[in-house]
Amino acid sequence: MNNKAYLYNEAERFYVYNECTIDETASKLELNPKTICRWKAKGNWDKKREEFRKSKQAFHSELYEFARKPVSYTHLTLPTT
């Protein structure tokens, strides 16, 4: 992977998954914010960010519902002494 591809992938990760702003992403990678804006438009990062947020929210909702369900221990047997 060349340096440009590496920077593009890192910028996408910062913006989409770490939810950094364009300025934060540019600063971390020492790039011009306009470069990040071009990459963001080219790669449709706003849509990817929204999909990531939705999947993260869905996971948290599922985990919350799972945690609320009572746990049944009837299948466990206690050791006898």
Protein Blocks (a to p, Z undefined) as FASTA:
>chain_A
ZZklmmmmmmmmmmmmnopafklmmmmnopafklmmmmmmmnommmmmmmmmmmmmmmmm
mmmmmmmpccdfklpccddZZ
